[in-house]
Structures are given as structure tokens and as C-alpha cells.
Amino acid sequence: MPLTPNLNPFITCAVTGSGASQDRSPHVPRSPKEIAKSAIDAAKAGAAVVHCHVREPDTGAPCRRPELFRELVDRIRDSDTDVVINLTAGMGGDIVFGDVESPLPLNAAATDMAGATERMLHVKECLPEICTLDCGTMNFAEADYVMTNTPGMLRAMGKMMTDLGVRAEIEVFETGHLWFAKQLVDEGIIENPVMIQMCMGIPWGAPNDLNTFMSMVNNTPSDWTFSAFSIGRHQMPFVAAAAALAGGNIRVGLEDNIWLKKGELATNAQLVEKADTILSNLGATLMTPAEVREKLDLKKRTPQSV
């Protein structure tokens, strides 16, 4: 496959995530106020899109309380910084089994399974421009945890996104997820323009080697918009791989990597600035939020319109 560089990419900053990183770096934001500030700083550094989770303000534990999402979104919208808002809809699909000899009953304290309407409640209330759709079920690194998204659940949530006028960012963690994404589009559940996020290097999904990555790229329809990222020390190499090698867009941020370089913890703004430097050295110019909205036919809501 010949190189098809994207010289006008956009950066998504994944601001805080739901992993257990809140106690590993003081820069991982917890409260809606902290998350909003970090998102705004990332936007000022060059991110056109901010992808946001919420956490319990006191403990930093991941949660999906709608009132926290609403506070977060209101703070971003009330600021004077333009940025595309992308909210997670991935929470509420977590099954944690018992031990290998007694998988049932489930670990009730750690399991969080909710219906489609409940998982989409904060999206309906906040009406972001984009929300994520984790397009399948997979094992994660934890011994007994399964991220659970059945075909029925994905069809229901995908239709809700389309009916709300919120663009689905389809998260693909392995090739089977990409296959089902095509099915959702073929069924008319997800409408054009289609956007996907290739999530590389997350155990036990697609490894972050370039052969696997380019296989996923080559199996993505040419009229779809895609971004890609990898985790930890592989985050910045994938900035170049996604844009320069594969012709896509980029995601960086503290959800996926807390380090600026070995021994130095990063802020979201610093990660965006570093990605921008890499792309600028390759001759690329970043897309603005307005250009992303036009490309993806996004509906920007103001505080008064929600």
C-alpha cells in the first residue's frame, strides 16, 4: 500500500478516561471543574476534539453520573474556547466474574451493567456533538473483567445516537469490531459520515504492531474518517503512524498515557503540543473545530439550545 499522508489531520484529546490512573499522576483530572479546565487547555494547545469521561470528585473513581457530565459540558460550553465535545457512552457494560472455579455469582461490587437507555441518559441530557460506541465485547487485561457490548445493545445505542443527532465515534479494539461496524452502517443504524477510532495495544485487543494496524486501515472503507491511538510509550509513535503512514487522524491524552517522556509526567496540553510538533515537522496543519464539524456534519449545541 502506498503512503497516503494526511496533511490536515485533527487531534482528539482523551482527557481523563476510566482507568486507575488518578493516583499515578496529579495531572489526571477528577472533578468536572478539573476535567473541563484540562479539556479547555488541550483545546487551546491544538486539540479540535475533547473526549471526556467523568470521575467521582473525591476519589477519582470512574463513574457515569449524569449530573457530573452535565456540569462538565456546561463548563466547557460556557468557556470562550471552541472545541468539539465527545462524551463516552462506554460505561455500564462491565462484567466482573468470580474466580475461575466459581465464576458465578458475579463480583457484584465491581460489575456495572446497565440498559441502553440508562447508558445513554447523559448523552440525551447533554447532547454532545459526538459520543463513543464501543463496537464489541472483549477481554481486558484484568483477570476476570469483560467489556460487554452485545449486538443487540449496540444496535439499540447506535439508533439512539442517530435519533438524537449525535455522531457516533465507533471504537474498534480488534478486527471483529470493525466487521460489526460495517454491519451497523449497512443496516442504516449508523449514518454517514462514519467515523471510527482504532484503539491499538490494549490487552487483549489488537496489538499495536504496524502490520495489524495497517490491516485494520486497509479494511476500513475509504469514505470513512478514522483516528488511531496506542497507549503508554507507544502513544507518540502512533501520532506519526496514524497521520503520516496511514492517512488518518490522531488521539492523545491522559486516558491512554500519563508520560511526556521517561520520568516526566504530562498534562493533556503538553501531550497535544508534542503531537502538534510531530505533525508540524511532517508538514501537516491541524484542523480547527469548525473544520471538523463541517467534515463530520456535527451539530454544535449552545448552552441555550440544550
Secondary structure, DSSP 8 states (H G I E B T S, - for coil): ------SS--EEEE-S-SSTTTTT-TTS--SHHHHHHHHHHHHHHT-SEEEE-EE-TTT--EE--HHHHHHHHHHHHHSS---EEEE---TTEEEE---TT---S--TTT-EE--HHHHTHHHHHH--SEEEEE-S-EE-SSTTEEE---HHHHHHHHHHHHHHT-EEEEEESSHHHHHHHHHHHHTTSS-SS-EEEEE-S-TTS----HHHHHHHHHTS-TTSEEEEE--GGGHHHHHHIIIIITS-EEEESTTT--EEETTEE--HHHHHHHHHHHHHHTT-----HHHHHHHHT-----GGG-
